[in-house]
Amino acid sequence: MTGRKPFLDALVAALGAQDVVVSCLGANARWLPHMNVTVPVFALCDSMSAAVPLALGIALSRPERHVIALEGDGSLLMSPNVLATAAAARPANLTIVLWVNGHYESSGGQALPAAPVDWAALARASGIASVETVGEPAGLAPALDRARRSAGPAVLVLPIAFDPAEQIPPYSERPEEIRTRFSLGVNLTLLKGNERG
């Protein structure tokens, strides 16, 4: 099983000009400021299970953008009802990328409860029709393309290896810096789009 960083590298490489990324707390939010991400990113520092609701709100209010929510299995386990909420709202411009490693990585790597959750089945049972499990980083870009073409929200499940020795960077931005950078990024790309039009 592949670790987090190769999947994250593949995701960043597959981002398009109209994409917006909302990252849950934890490793993804800590890695992204250290990567060459060319689209607006809102990284949640201290809020579990909030990535999907926040991304859903952005997707509904900005239909011209494709919003990608990066969520962890431990975080989603706290509030799985957000999948049903996304399914009911039916935004075609929302993709949820679920990182599944069976651990609460942000708080020290504690194992999730031993319940064998089938994440893809849970998403489908919540009413999301476009659900795909991606086992290798090379499969992420084509899966993301298919998700972008779906008629409603999509979920991509990424089973990844938990590595307790992974050298995850510390948080490098304060919440107000994250907010300001995200606002500037969204407004800048909107201005560029208007100039092309």
Backbone as CSV, one residue per row, in Angstrom:
resi,resn,N_x,N_y,N_z,CA_x,CA_y,CA_z,C_x,C_y,C_z
1,MET,0.849,-1.186,0.000,0.000,0.000,0.000,0.892,1.246,0.000
2,THR,0.502,2.238,-0.785,1.302,3.451,-0.956,1.033,4.456,0.160
3,GLY,2.040,5.224,0.517,1.899,6.248,1.538,1.217,7.505,1.020
4,ARG,1.048,8.476,1.899,0.318,9.701,1.598,0.979,10.565,0.527
5,LYS,2.286,10.840,0.672,2.921,11.876,-0.142,2.842,11.599,-1.637
6,PRO,3.049,10.373,-2.127,2.897,10.165,-3.572,1.485,10.477,-4.078
7,PHE,0.464,10.169,-3.283,-0.901,10.516,-3.673,-1.087,12.037,-3.676
8,LEU,-0.522,12.702,-2.679,-0.651,14.154,-2.609,0.074,14.814,-3.777
9,ASP,1.254,14.301,-4.132,1.968,14.807,-5.312,1.129,14.633,-6.577
10,ALA,0.495,13.464,-6.715,-0.332,13.198,-7.901,-1.537,14.114,-7.933
11,LEU,-2.128,14.374,-6.780,-3.283,15.271,-6.727,-2.896,16.681,-7.140
12,VAL,-1.812,17.195,-6.585,-1.375,18.556,-6.912,-1.071,18.670,-8.403
13,ALA,-0.461,17.655,-8.979,-0.149,17.680,-10.411,-1.403,17.648,-11.277
14,ALA,-2.493,17.100,-10.745,-3.724,16.947,-11.534,-4.684,18.130,-11.378
15,LEU,-4.356,19.099,-10.539,-5.263,20.225,-10.324,-5.369,21.089,-11.570
16,GLY,-6.582,21.574,-11.834,-6.829,22.430,-12.980,-7.100,23.858,-12.553
17,ALA,-7.159,24.753,-13.527,-7.267,26.182,-13.254,-8.530,26.555,-12.493
18,GLN,-9.605,25.791,-12.657,-10.868,26.119,-12.000,-11.037,25.443,-10.638
19,ASP,-10.022,24.713,-10.198,-10.128,23.974,-8.947,-9.891,24.868,-7.733
20,VAL,-10.515,24.486,-6.640,-10.288,25.051,-5.317,-10.125,23.854,-4.381
21,VAL,-9.174,23.926,-3.458,-8.915,22.819,-2.544,-9.254,23.251,-1.120
22,VAL,-10.017,22.414,-0.434,-10.287,22.591,0.993,-9.720,21.370,1.693
23,SER,-8.775,21.584,2.588,-8.112,20.461,3.243,-8.505,20.375,4.703
24,CYS,-8.784,19.158,5.164,-9.043,18.939,6.580,-7.770,19.202,7.367
25,LEU,-7.908,19.202,8.689,-6.717,19.362,9.514,-5.810,18.154,9.322
26,GLY,-4.573,18.283,9.739,-3.695,17.135,9.690,-2.639,17.206,8.621
27,ALA,-2.168,16.042,8.196,-0.997,15.963,7.341,-1.176,16.701,6.018
28,ASN,-2.334,16.563,5.377,-2.516,17.250,4.097,-2.414,18.759,4.266
29,ALA,-3.079,19.299,5.276,-3.040,20.738,5.511,-1.630,21.204,5.855
30,ARG,-0.847,20.339,6.450,0.523,20.716,6.814,1.483,20.578,5.635
31,TRP,1.217,19.644,4.721,2.072,19.473,3.549,1.829,20.560,2.498
32,LEU,0.578,20.922,2.244,0.238,21.758,1.090,0.987,23.092,1.025
33,PRO,1.201,23.818,2.134,1.948,25.072,2.008,3.387,24.890,1.534
34,HIS,3.906,23.670,1.617,5.282,23.387,1.216,5.365,22.824,-0.202
35,MET,4.236,22.816,-0.913,4.176,22.273,-2.265,3.803,23.379,-3.243
36,ASN,4.083,23.143,-4.502,3.786,24.134,-5.537,2.339,23.970,-5.997
37,VAL,1.423,24.497,-5.204,-0.008,24.403,-5.500,-0.432,25.710,-6.167
38,THR,-0.975,25.630,-7.375,-1.265,26.833,-8.158,-2.726,27.251,-8.092
39,VAL,-3.517,26.615,-7.234,-4.932,26.964,-7.093,-5.179,27.398,-5.652
40,PRO,-6.297,28.088,-5.377,-6.584,28.490,-3.998,-6.757,27.281,-3.078
41,VAL,-6.170,27.377,-1.890,-6.244,26.310,-0.890,-6.715,26.907,0.429
42,PHE,-7.729,26.280,1.023,-8.129,26.637,2.377,-7.830,25.434,3.248
43,ALA,-6.881,25.590,4.158,-6.458,24.487,5.018,-7.007,24.690,6.416
44,LEU,-7.747,23.717,6.912,-8.316,23.787,8.251,-7.279,23.334,9.274
45,CYS,-7.011,24.178,10.242,-5.986,23.837,11.240,-6.534,23.007,12.391
46,ASP,-7.665,23.371,12.940,-8.121,22.760,14.185,-9.588,22.381,14.150
47,SER,-10.023,21.789,13.071,-11.446,21.506,12.950,-11.665,20.164,12.264
48,MET,-12.084,19.166,13.033,-12.350,17.850,12.446,-13.738,17.802,11.839
49,SER,-13.853,17.103,10.734,-15.092,16.830,9.997,-15.719,18.076,9.391
50,ALA,-14.936,19.158,9.218,-15.481,20.393,8.656,-15.118,20.598,7.189
51,ALA,-14.217,19.793,6.631,-13.773,20.025,5.257,-14.920,19.865,4.260
52,VAL,-15.717,18.822,4.411,-16.805,18.591,3.446,-17.878,19.671,3.542
53,PRO,-18.377,20.029,4.742,-19.364,21.110,4.792,-18.848,22.431,4.227
54,LEU,-17.594,22.783,4.525,-17.032,24.024,3.998,-16.915,23.955,2.475
55,ALA,-16.413,22.839,1.967,-16.288,22.684,0.518,-17.651,22.701,-0.157
56,LEU,-18.647,22.101,0.476,-20.000,22.112,-0.077,-20.522,23.543,-0.189
57,GLY,-20.316,24.340,0.842,-20.755,25.732,0.794,-20.083,26.502,-0.326
58,ILE,-18.776,26.285,-0.507,-18.061,26.959,-1.592,-18.583,26.485,-2.937
59,ALA,-18.805,25.185,-3.080,-19.286,24.639,-4.357,-20.650,25.209,-4.726
60,LEU,-21.535,25.351,-3.738,-22.870,25.874,-4.025,-22.840,27.359,-4.346
61,SER,-21.931,28.089,-3.717,-21.883,29.535,-3.938,-21.018,29.937,-5.132
62,ARG,-20.141,29.037,-5.563,-19.257,29.335,-6.698,-19.339,28.198,-7.724
63,PRO,-20.456,28.100,-8.440,-20.645,26.967,-9.363,-19.655,26.924,-10.516
64,GLU,-18.944,28.019,-10.757,-17.961,28.024,-11.840,-16.641,27.371,-11.431
65,ARG,-16.486,27.071,-10.132,-15.270,26.439,-9.634,-15.534,24.963,-9.341
66,HIS,-14.490,24.148,-9.402,-14.593,22.754,-8.974,-13.900,22.652,-7.624
67,VAL,-14.634,22.270,-6.606,-14.119,22.266,-5.238,-13.748,20.843,-4.840
68,ILE,-12.531,20.690,-4.353,-12.014,19.385,-3.955,-11.774,19.408,-2.448
69,ALA,-12.529,18.577,-1.729,-12.389,18.484,-0.282,-11.483,17.313,0.060
70,LEU,-10.427,17.580,0.798,-9.532,16.521,1.264,-9.925,16.202,2.701
71,GLU,-10.415,14.990,2.910,-10.911,14.587,4.229,-10.268,13.276,4.644
72,GLY,-10.051,13.104,5.939,-9.494,11.866,6.468,-10.569,10.953,7.010
73,ASP,-10.262,9.674,7.098,-11.258,8.718,7.577,-11.622,8.957,9.040
74,GLY,-10.655,9.292,9.879,-10.965,9.567,11.270,-11.834,10.792,11.429
75,SER,-11.572,11.800,10.612,-12.371,13.020,10.648,-13.790,12.760,10.157
76,LEU,-13.930,12.049,9.041,-15.255,11.762,8.504,-16.052,10.856,9.439
77,LEU,-15.359,9.995,10.166,-16.042,9.110,11.102,-16.780,9.898,12.196
78,MET,-16.322,11.103,12.472,-16.977,11.941,13.475,-18.320,12.476,12.992
79,SER,-18.485,12.595,11.665,-19.704,13.208,11.150,-20.006,12.688,9.744
80,PRO,-20.286,11.383,9.605,-20.507,10.823,8.268,-21.773,11.331,7.590
81,ASN,-22.656,11.976,8.359,-23.885,12.502,7.764,-23.620,13.580,6.720
82,VAL,-22.401,14.144,6.711,-22.109,15.182,5.713,-22.178,14.616,4.293
83,LEU,-21.974,13.306,4.150,-22.091,12.692,2.822,-23.531,12.767,2.321
84,ALA,-24.481,12.496,3.202,-25.892,12.587,2.815,-26.280,14.025,2.497
85,THR,-25.738,14.974,3.240,-26.013,16.390,2.975,-25.492,16.781,1.600
86,ALA,-24.275,16.353,1.268,-23.715,16.641,-0.057,-24.541,15.975,-1.147
87,ALA,-24.975,14.740,-0.903,-25.785,14.034,-1.909,-27.104,14.753,-2.135
88,ALA,-27.728,15.249,-1.070,-29.009,15.940,-1.203,-28.856,17.261,-1.950
89,ALA,-27.728,17.950,-1.740,-27.507,19.235,-2.414,-27.150,19.059,-3.886
90,ARG,-26.568,17.907,-4.244,-26.260,17.523,-5.624,-25.363,18.491,-6.407
91,PRO,-24.336,19.080,-5.810,-23.447,19.920,-6.615,-22.544,19.067,-7.499
92,ALA,-22.581,19.308,-8.782,-21.732,18.551,-9.702,-20.282,19.017,-9.641
93,ASN,-20.030,20.109,-8.939,-18.675,20.674,-8.874,-17.995,20.398,-7.535
94,LEU,-18.366,19.292,-6.882,-17.751,18.921,-5.608,-17.194,17.508,-5.694
95,THR,-15.910,17.369,-5.373,-15.282,16.055,-5.253,-14.688,15.928,-3.862
96,ILE,-15.042,14.851,-3.180,-14.503,14.555,-1.848,-13.425,13.488,-2.019
97,VAL,-12.210,13.820,-1.620,-11.102,12.866,-1.674,-10.861,12.394,-0.243
98,LEU,-11.160,11.123,0.000,-11.102,10.560,1.346,-9.831,9.735,1.524
99,TRP,-8.986,10.165,2.437,-7.708,9.513,2.720,-7.939,8.510,3.856
100,VAL,-7.768,7.237,3.574,-8.103,6.178,4.521,-6.831,5.468,4.981
101,ASN,-6.436,5.724,6.237,-5.275,5.014,6.781,-5.548,4.380,8.138
102,GLY,-6.803,4.480,8.615,-7.170,3.806,9.848,-6.628,4.418,11.116
103,HIS,-6.184,5.691,11.056,-5.583,6.323,12.229,-6.007,7.783,12.355
104,TYR,-6.017,8.243,13.600,-6.173,9.672,13.882,-4.766,10.277,13.848
105,GLU,-4.316,10.603,12.673,-2.911,10.976,12.521,-2.577,12.296,13.206
106,SER,-3.512,13.251,13.169,-3.222,14.580,13.708,-2.987,14.587,15.203
107,SER,-3.600,13.659,15.909,-3.505,13.680,17.369,-2.522,12.655,17.913
108,GLY,-1.692,12.098,17.056,-0.657,11.207,17.538,-0.646,9.816,16.949
109,GLY,-1.539,9.543,15.995,-1.511,8.260,15.314,-2.294,7.157,15.995
110,GLN,-3.262,7.529,16.847,-4.086,6.502,17.477,-4.920,5.788,16.417
111,ALA,-5.117,4.484,16.601,-5.918,3.711,15.656,-7.388,4.084,15.770
112,LEU,-8.077,4.100,14.638,-9.531,4.285,14.634,-10.193,3.082,15.286
113,PRO,-11.448,3.201,15.725,-12.167,2.025,16.219,-12.101,0.888,15.204
114,ALA,-12.121,-0.323,15.698,-11.893,-1.488,14.850,-13.063,-1.833,13.931
115,ALA,-14.106,-1.028,13.913,-15.260,-1.297,13.038,-14.807,-1.263,11.581
116,PRO,-15.125,-2.293,10.795,-14.650,-2.370,9.402,-15.530,-1.534,8.463
117,VAL,-15.330,-0.231,8.466,-16.148,0.651,7.636,-15.763,0.492,6.164
118,ASP,-16.760,0.250,5.318,-16.564,0.233,3.872,-16.908,1.645,3.382
119,TRP,-15.885,2.459,3.185,-16.099,3.875,2.905,-16.807,4.105,1.580
120,ALA,-16.456,3.346,0.560,-17.128,3.498,-0.735,-18.601,3.129,-0.620
121,ALA,-18.891,2.044,0.097,-20.285,1.635,0.284,-21.045,2.670,1.106
122,LEU,-20.395,3.259,2.104,-21.041,4.297,2.912,-21.406,5.506,2.054
123,ALA,-20.500,5.915,1.177,-20.788,7.048,0.295,-21.958,6.737,-0.629
124,ARG,-21.968,5.535,-1.190,-23.083,5.159,-2.076,-24.402,5.086,-1.298
125,ALA,-24.363,4.524,-0.096,-25.572,4.416,0.716,-26.084,5.784,1.141
126,SER,-25.205,6.774,1.157,-25.597,8.139,1.500,-26.216,8.874,0.311
127,GLY,-26.183,8.246,-0.866,-26.808,8.843,-2.038,-25.862,9.402,-3.064
128,ILE,-24.567,9.175,-2.896,-23.589,9.657,-3.876,-23.356,8.555,-4.901
129,ALA,-23.655,8.866,-6.151,-23.586,7.847,-7.203,-22.175,7.655,-7.741
130,SER,-21.392,8.723,-7.808,-20.051,8.657,-8.382,-19.042,8.409,-7.267
131,VAL,-18.679,7.149,-7.082,-17.754,6.754,-6.019,-16.718,5.819,-6.633
132,GLU,-15.457,6.070,-6.330,-14.393,5.254,-6.905,-13.275,5.097,-5.885
133,THR,-12.727,3.890,-5.790,-11.551,3.656,-4.956,-10.320,3.691,-5.852
134,VAL,-9.327,4.470,-5.437,-8.102,4.649,-6.230,-6.949,4.039,-5.440
135,GLY,-6.370,2.977,-5.966,-5.349,2.236,-5.231,-3.929,2.680,-5.457
136,GLU,-3.681,3.423,-6.555,-2.323,3.842,-6.882,-2.312,5.309,-7.296
137,PRO,-1.225,6.042,-7.002,-1.167,7.460,-7.375,-1.402,7.715,-8.860
138,ALA,-0.942,6.813,-9.728,-1.118,7.017,-11.175,-2.588,7.015,-11.575
139,GLY,-3.447,6.418,-10.776,-4.864,6.377,-11.097,-5.639,7.595,-10.633
140,LEU,-4.980,8.503,-9.904,-5.709,9.620,-9.316,-6.140,10.645,-10.357
141,ALA,-5.263,11.017,-11.286,-5.621,12.029,-12.293,-6.808,11.594,-13.151
142,PRO,-6.810,10.378,-13.713,-7.992,9.974,-14.490,-9.258,9.850,-13.643
143,ALA,-9.114,9.432,-12.386,-10.286,9.355,-11.502,-10.832,10.748,-11.218
144,LEU,-9.943,11.713,-11.043,-10.380,13.090,-10.808,-11.078,13.652,-12.042
145,ASP,-10.583,13.306,-13.221,-11.261,13.737,-14.456,-12.676,13.168,-14.529
146,ARG,-12.826,11.895,-14.179,-14.166,11.295,-14.184,-15.065,11.964,-13.144
147,ALA,-14.498,12.291,-11.994,-15.272,12.958,-10.949,-15.750,14.328,-11.425
148,ARG,-14.895,15.041,-12.142,-15.281,16.366,-12.656,-16.454,16.271,-13.622
149,ARG,-16.599,15.148,-14.300,-17.666,14.992,-15.302,-18.937,14.381,-14.716
150,SER,-18.946,14.096,-13.434,-20.124,13.450,-12.840,-21.284,14.438,-12.751
151,ALA,-22.480,13.900,-12.698,-23.687,14.733,-12.651,-23.989,15.250,-11.255
152,GLY,-23.304,14.752,-10.272,-23.500,15.181,-8.888,-22.170,15.110,-8.169
153,PRO,-22.180,15.186,-6.846,-20.921,15.107,-6.103,-20.262,13.743,-6.296
154,ALA,-18.943,13.736,-6.161,-18.173,12.506,-6.334,-17.311,12.266,-5.105
155,VAL,-17.028,10.990,-4.855,-16.124,10.613,-3.766,-15.034,9.717,-4.332
156,LEU,-13.788,10.069,-4.047,-12.640,9.235,-4.386,-12.035,8.735,-3.074
157,VAL,-11.995,7.427,-2.892,-11.464,6.815,-1.679,-10.021,6.385,-1.948
158,LEU,-9.090,6.898,-1.133,-7.675,6.573,-1.296,-7.182,5.775,-0.096
159,PRO,-7.081,4.452,-0.205,-6.475,3.675,0.883,-4.969,3.942,0.884
160,ILE,-4.456,4.469,1.980,-3.030,4.785,2.056,-2.406,4.106,3.260
161,ALA,-1.099,3.908,3.187,-0.379,3.286,4.297,-0.161,4.303,5.406
162,PHE,-0.362,3.880,6.633,-0.034,4.727,7.782,1.437,4.529,8.121
163,ASP,2.179,5.626,8.163,3.604,5.575,8.468,3.870,6.435,9.701
164,PRO,4.028,5.815,10.877,4.255,6.606,12.093,5.555,7.401,12.057
165,ALA,6.452,7.064,11.143,7.731,7.773,11.042,7.709,8.860,9.968
166,GLU,6.562,9.077,9.317,6.501,10.085,8.252,6.875,11.458,8.818
167,GLN,7.749,12.158,8.116,8.202,13.482,8.547,7.240,14.549,8.025
168,ILE,6.116,14.707,8.692,5.098,15.671,8.283,5.519,17.052,8.766
169,PRO,5.486,18.054,7.884,5.889,19.396,8.339,4.945,19.918,9.417
170,PRO,5.437,20.815,10.273,4.541,21.444,11.250,3.640,22.449,10.548
171,TYR,2.568,22.862,11.219,1.747,23.932,10.661,2.615,25.160,10.475
172,SER,2.546,25.773,9.299,3.419,26.903,9.002,2.649,28.201,8.806
173,GLU,1.309,28.158,8.908,0.511,29.359,8.708,-0.502,29.514,9.835
174,ARG,-0.735,30.747,10.240,-1.766,31.034,11.227,-3.125,31.089,10.522
175,PRO,-4.222,30.882,11.246,-5.547,30.882,10.601,-5.841,32.134,9.778
176,GLU,-5.447,33.303,10.272,-5.725,34.517,9.506,-4.910,34.579,8.218
177,GLU,-3.714,33.981,8.232,-2.899,33.928,7.014,-3.524,32.980,5.990
178,ILE,-4.050,31.866,6.465,-4.726,30.925,5.573,-5.922,31.595,4.912
179,ARG,-6.721,32.284,5.716,-7.913,32.956,5.196,-7.551,34.020,4.158
180,THR,-6.553,34.844,4.465,-6.160,35.918,3.551,-5.620,35.354,2.243
181,ARG,-4.754,34.336,2.338,-4.176,33.757,1.114,-5.264,33.116,0.255
182,PHE,-6.213,32.450,0.896,-7.299,31.820,0.148,-8.155,32.879,-0.544
183,SER,-8.515,33.937,0.165,-9.343,35.002,-0.417,-8.636,35.661,-1.598
184,LEU,-7.348,35.944,-1.439,-6.589,36.544,-2.530,-6.511,35.607,-3.728
185,GLY,-6.314,34.309,-3.469,-6.224,33.338,-4.554,-7.514,33.223,-5.336
186,VAL,-8.641,33.176,-4.646,-9.935,33.081,-5.324,-10.209,34.338,-6.128
187,ASN,-9.956,35.506,-5.539,-10.218,36.760,-6.244,-9.281,36.958,-7.423
188,LEU,-8.014,36.549,-7.274,-7.058,36.685,-8.359,-7.446,35.817,-9.547
189,THR,-7.832,34.574,-9.301,-8.216,33.698,-10.404,-9.519,34.166,-11.040
190,LEU,-10.406,34.768,-10.236,-11.640,35.322,-10.802,-11.320,36.479,-11.739
191,LEU,-10.357,37.351,-11.329,-9.959,38.465,-12.175,-9.326,37.964,-13.476
192,LYS,-8.480,36.940,-13.386,-7.847,36.381,-14.585,-8.906,35.832,-15.534
193,GLY,-9.930,35.178,-14.977,-11.007,34.645,-15.810,-11.755,35.748,-16.513
194,ASN,-11.992,36.861,-15.814,-12.685,37.997,-16.431,-11.859,38.626,-17.520
195,GLU,-10.542,38.671,-17.337,-9.669,39.245,-18.370,-9.702,38.407,-19.648
196,ARG,-9.744,37.061,-19.468,-9.814,36.197,-20.659,-11.150,36.331,-21.354
197,GLY,-12.236,36.603,-20.578,-13.576,36.705,-21.165,-13.738,37.997,-21.881
